[in-house]
Structures are given as structure tokens and as C-alpha cells.
Amino acid sequence: MPANLTPEYKQAEEKFRQAKTPEEKLICLEEMLATIPKHKGTEKMQADIKTRIARIRRELSEAGARGKRADWYSVEKQGAGQVAIFGPPNCGKSALVKTMTGLNTDVAPYPFTTTRPLAGMMPYEDIQIQLIDTPPMVADSPAWLFHILRTADASCWLLDLGDDSVLETTSQIQELLQQNRLVFSEGNSINAKPLLHIGTKADATEALDRLAILKEVIGNKDVLAVSIVTGIGLEEFRSRVFTTLNIIRVYTKKPGKPPDMNEPVILKKGATVLDAAYHLHKDFARKLAYARLWRSNFFSGQRVERNQTLQDRDIIEFHIQE
């Protein structure tokens, strides 16, 4: 099976060839692993990338133990998707993550409370989404902060609507993202990471006035205003995060049995029946003959082929070749 490597993967691979330090190489390798197509034709490539990542992490850990390198952090992905929360000092990152996940993180009215990444799980309907609280983004932010943004499935940029200097700090962060070659998109661009803009402290005086001006500065992008104090926008935040991840939930059933609605298979939008089978097991995909599909108002157990595109909340019944 051909690898069919994406432009995003090829770009990450070229960055890896140019990388000089172990930290730079690790960033590129994890970006390669995140963007490589997941199918039988790339299994050996995925294994090779994982081996190299493990080796560099081990080397960095050993060097750190000898006091030769600064701390380096990465966060293992869990749940339906990993979303990094970033922004300027004291913009409400920790408060938002704590409210949405229940994570026991320090929240204080002064900046730089968070010094390392902290992960918590945010419930959304029948799945869990991992949110990462990160240190403030400033001129001397550690390289691992940008590494986390690169490797996360999506990111949330927090804009402080209670701060009179929000325009200035937004411009500073835009420059830092450019300097670190981070490219985000609010759409489905193949070469950019999904990004959600969140305006925090929407209950503050003149917050809506700042929001209107801010939208002009960042190119009239959609900004969701939220408030931890009043609860404004928090439920919509959950659904916006899910939408930004560009994922779907697919449920499986055995012939003659009810569907398993407790543990959906998480796939990228545009995934097919074959992708779902491969997600369960590569041999399962290899022996797949056809499937039956249930979809609200459209399908009711009709037979579909392996290349049938799936949608959120589809139910699939796989039929295997004997």
C-alpha cells in the first residue's frame, strides 16, 4: 500500500533534516508522527519515528539528570483529542482549565502561577477531551511550550478582555508564534493546526468594547467570549472545542446485537468505513468484506462499501471475510 504522505508531513520531515539540537529534532519527529497518514502502508515508518522519539527523549532525560540541559516537557495524549490552552500572563488559563476539567491547579490573581504543563479531562457528551494548561507565553518562553502547541491536536488562544493592554499582548503573541513557525487555521487547512480564539473575563467592564476592537486586529476572526464568574459561554466552549478538533464519533455493533454506545471510535472528519476498521485492528481491516450502516434519517442498516465516508454518531456493523 502506498504511503500517500501529506504536504504537512513532508514539511515536518524537511524541518527534521534541518534540525540541529535534540530538542528541535524531537519537535519535528513528534510533528511527523502527528501528521503521517495512519494506515498499513506507513506502519514501518510510524514504528521508526516512535523509536527515534523514544531514543531522543531518553537522551534528554539522561542529560537533564546530569544537569546538562534545562527541563523539557511533553504531555501524553489521552481522550478524544488534546487541546493546548495558551495566552499571555494572567489571562485566565488555569481558571478555565480548572473549571472545565476539575483539575486541581493553582489559580491566583498574579501572573506566572503555572510553570509546567498540566493536563485535565473535559467531559463533552459521551467523550473526554484533554485540555493542557500551559505557562504564559512571553518573549523568553521555553521551547517546550511551542513544542506542545505543535504536537497538540488543536489549540485555544486566550485573549484577556479585562486587560486594557490586550491589543499589545495579542500583537506580541502573534510575533512569537511567527518566530517559532507556528501556523494555525480556523478551518480545515492541511498545513495548519486548528485554532480556537477565546475571550476570557467577559464579565469585566468594557469587555465587549475591547472584543469588538480586538476582532478587527486579528482579522475579524470568531472569538467566543467566556466568563468563569458568570458562566457565560462555558457550555458553548465545550462544543466549540469538539468542533475545532475536526473529529467524529462512530459506534460499533455486532450482527444481531445492540450497538455499543459507551465507547465510540474517534476518527478524523472524512474517515471511511475502512479507516474505522483499521482503527480497531489492522487484520480486521484486511479481512473486511463490507459493513452495514445506521445513520439518523438516512441509513437503517443498509450495506455500504469500504470507502463509504462516515459522519458523527454513525453506527457500523462490520462483516468479515471468512
C-alpha positions in Angstrom: 0.0 0.0 0.0 1.5 3.4 -1.0 2.3 5.8 1.9 0.5 8.8 0.3 2.3 11.2 2.5 0.6 14.6 3.1 2.3 18.0 2.4 2.1 18.6 6.2 4.1 15.5 6.9 6.7 16.3 4.2 7.1 19.8 5.6 7.8 18.4 9.1 10.2 15.9 7.6 12.2 18.7 5.9 12.3 20.6 9.2 13.7 17.5 10.8 16.5 17.3 8.3 17.5 20.9 9.1 17.2 20.5 12.9 20.4 20.9 14.8 19.6 20.2 18.5 18.0 17.2 20.1 15.1 19.4 21.2 14.5 20.6 17.7 14.7 17.1 16.3 12.2 15.9 18.9 9.7 18.6 18.0 10.0 17.7 14.3 9.7 14.0 14.9 6.5 14.4 17.0 5.1 16.6 14.3 5.9 13.9 11.8 4.2 11.3 13.9 1.1 13.5 14.4 0.7 14.2 10.6 1.7 10.9 9.0 -1.3 9.1 7.5 -2.3 6.1 9.7 -2.6 3.0 7.5 -0.9 -0.2 6.7 1.5 1.4 4.2 3.0 3.6 6.8 3.3 1.1 9.7 7.1 0.7 9.4 7.6 4.5 9.1 5.4 5.1 12.2 7.4 2.5 14.2 10.7 4.1 13.1 9.6 7.6 14.1 8.4 6.3 17.5 11.8 4.6 18.1 13.7 7.8 17.3 11.4 9.8 19.6 11.9 7.4 22.4 15.7 7.5 21.9 15.9 11.3 21.9 13.6 11.6 25.0 15.8 9.1 26.8 18.9 11.1 25.9 17.3 14.3 27.0 16.2 12.8 30.3 19.6 11.4 31.0 21.3 14.7 30.1 18.8 16.5 32.4 19.6 14.2 35.3 23.3 15.1 34.8 22.4 18.8 34.9 23.4 19.5 31.4 20.1 20.6 30.0 17.0 22.6 31.0 13.7 20.9 31.8 11.8 19.6 28.8 8.1 18.7 29.0 5.7 16.8 26.8 2.2 15.6 27.5 1.0 12.1 26.6 -2.3 12.3 24.6 -5.4 10.9 26.2 -9.1 11.0 25.4 -10.7 12.0 22.1 -8.3 14.9 21.4 -5.6 17.0 23.0 -6.1 20.8 23.1 -3.4 23.2 24.4 -4.6 26.4 26.1 -2.2 29.3 25.7 -2.1 33.1 26.1 -0.4 36.0 27.9 0.2 36.2 31.7 -2.8 36.2 34.0 -5.4 35.8 31.2 -7.3 33.0 33.0 -5.8 29.8 31.5 -5.6 28.0 34.8 -9.1 29.1 35.9 -10.6 27.9 32.6 -8.9 24.5 32.7 -9.8 24.0 36.4 -13.5 25.0 35.7 -13.9 22.7 32.7 -11.9 19.7 33.9 -11.9 19.8 37.7 -8.1 19.8 37.6 -6.6 20.8 40.9 -4.3 23.6 39.5 -3.1 26.8 41.2 -5.2 29.8 40.4 -4.0 33.2 41.6 -4.6 36.9 40.7 -0.9 37.3 39.8 0.9 36.0 36.7 3.2 33.0 36.2 1.4 30.7 38.6 1.8 27.9 36.1 5.4 26.8 35.4 4.9 23.5 33.7 2.1 21.9 31.6 -0.8 20.4 33.5 -3.4 18.2 31.8 -7.1 17.6 32.7 -10.0 15.8 31.1 -13.0 17.9 30.0 -16.3 15.9 29.6 -18.3 16.5 26.4 -21.4 14.5 25.9 -20.1 10.9 25.8 -16.3 11.6 25.4 -13.5 13.2 27.2 -11.2 15.9 25.7 -7.8 16.6 27.2 -7.0 20.2 28.0 -3.5 21.4 28.7 -2.8 24.4 30.9 0.5 26.0 29.8 2.7 28.7 31.3 2.2 32.3 30.0 3.5 33.0 26.5 6.2 35.7 26.8 9.4 36.6 25.0 11.5 34.1 26.9 9.1 31.2 27.0 10.7 27.8 26.9 11.0 25.9 23.6 8.8 23.1 25.0 5.8 25.4 25.2 5.8 25.8 21.4 6.5 22.1 21.1 3.3 21.3 23.0 1.4 23.6 20.7 2.8 21.9 17.6 2.0 18.4 18.8 -1.5 19.1 20.2 -4.5 18.2 18.1 -5.7 21.8 18.4 -5.1 24.9 20.5 -7.1 27.6 22.3 -5.7 31.1 22.3 -7.0 33.0 25.3 -7.5 36.8 24.9 -7.9 38.8 28.1 -11.0 41.0 27.7 -10.4 42.5 31.1 -7.0 43.9 30.2 -6.6 47.4 28.7 -3.3 46.3 27.0 -4.9 43.2 25.3 -4.1 44.7 21.8 -0.5 45.0 22.7 -0.2 41.5 24.2 -2.0 40.0 21.3 0.4 41.5 18.8 3.3 40.3 20.9 2.0 36.7 20.9 1.4 36.9 17.1 5.1 37.7 16.7 6.2 34.9 19.0 4.0 32.4 17.0 5.6 33.6 13.7 9.1 33.4 15.2 8.5 29.8 16.2 7.0 28.9 12.9 3.6 28.0 14.3 0.8 28.2 11.7 -2.8 28.0 12.9 -6.1 27.9 11.0 -9.8 28.1 12.0 -10.7 26.0 9.0 -9.6 22.5 7.8 -6.3 23.6 6.3 -4.0 20.6 5.8 -0.9 22.6 6.6 -2.1 24.3 9.8 -3.2 23.4 13.3 -6.8 24.1 14.3 -7.2 27.1 16.5 -10.0 28.5 18.6 -9.9 32.1 19.9 -11.4 32.6 23.4 -12.1 35.9 25.0 -11.8 35.5 28.8 -13.2 37.7 31.6 -16.3 38.6 29.5 -17.9 40.0 32.7 -15.2 42.7 33.0 -16.1 46.4 32.5 -15.9 47.4 28.8 -15.1 43.8 27.8 -17.4 43.8 24.8 -15.8 47.1 23.6 -12.4 45.5 23.8 -13.7 42.4 22.0 -15.0 44.5 19.1 -11.7 46.2 18.6 -9.8 43.0 19.1 -11.7 41.3 16.3 -10.5 43.9 13.8 -6.9 43.5 14.9 -6.9 39.7 14.5 -8.7 39.8 11.1 -12.4 39.6 12.2 -11.9 36.0 13.4 -14.6 34.5 15.5 -13.9 34.9 19.2 -16.0 33.1 21.8 -16.5 35.3 24.9 -16.5 33.4 28.2 -16.6 34.2 31.9 -15.7 31.9 34.8 -17.5 34.3 37.2 -20.9 34.3 35.4 -20.6 31.1 33.4 -21.2 32.9 30.1 -20.0 30.8 27.1 -18.7 27.9 29.1 -21.1 25.3 27.7 -20.5 26.6 24.2 -16.8 26.3 24.8 -17.2 22.5 25.1 -18.9 22.2 21.8 -16.6 24.7 20.1 -13.6 22.7 21.2 -15.1 19.5 19.9 -15.9 21.2 16.5 -12.3 22.6 16.3 -10.8 19.1 16.7 -12.4 18.0 13.4 -13.3 14.6 14.7 -16.3 12.3 14.6 -17.7 9.6 16.9 -18.5 6.2 15.4 -20.2 3.4 17.3 -19.9 -0.3 16.5 -22.3 -3.2 16.8 -22.1 -7.0 16.3 -24.6 -8.7 14.0 -27.8 -9.4 15.9 -26.6 -7.3 18.9 -27.4 -3.7 20.0 -24.7 -1.1 19.3 -22.0 -0.3 21.9 -22.8 3.4 22.7 -20.4 3.6 25.6 -17.0 3.8 23.9 -17.2 5.4 20.4 -14.4 5.1 17.9 -12.8 8.5 17.4 -11.9 9.3 13.8 -11.0 12.4 11.8 -13.7 14.0 9.7 -13.7 12.4 6.2 -12.8 9.0 7.6 -14.2 5.9 5.8 -15.5 2.5 6.9 -12.1 1.1 6.2 -10.5 3.7 8.4 -12.8 2.7 11.3 -11.9 -1.0 10.8 -8.2 -0.2 10.7 -8.5 1.8 13.9 -9.9 -1.3 15.6 -7.2 -3.7 14.2 -5.1 -3.9 11.0 -6.1 -7.5 10.5 -9.7 -6.6 11.0 -9.4 -4.1 8.1 -7.6 -6.5 5.9 -10.4 -9.1 6.2 -13.3 -6.6 5.9 -15.8 -7.5 3.3 -18.5 -4.8 3.8 -20.4 -3.1 6.5 -23.9 -2.1 7.4 -24.6 1.5 8.4 -27.1 3.2 10.6 -27.4 7.0 10.4 -30.3 9.2 11.6 -32.8 9.8 8.8 -30.5 8.4 6.1 -29.4 4.8 6.7 -31.1 2.0 8.6 -28.7 -1.0 8.3 -28.1 -0.7 4.6 -25.0 -2.4 3.2 -22.2 0.0 2.4 -18.7 -0.4 0.9 -15.3 0.0 2.5 -14.9 3.5 1.0 -18.2 4.9 2.5 -17.5 8.2 4.3 -18.6 8.3 7.9 -20.3 11.1 9.9 -20.5 11.9 13.6 -22.7 9.4 15.5 -22.8 6.8 12.7 -23.3 3.2 13.8 -21.4 0.5 11.9 -21.8 -3.3 11.8 -18.7 -4.9 10.3 -18.8 -8.1 8.2 -15.5 -10.0 7.9 -14.4 -12.4 5.2 -14.1 -16.0 6.5 
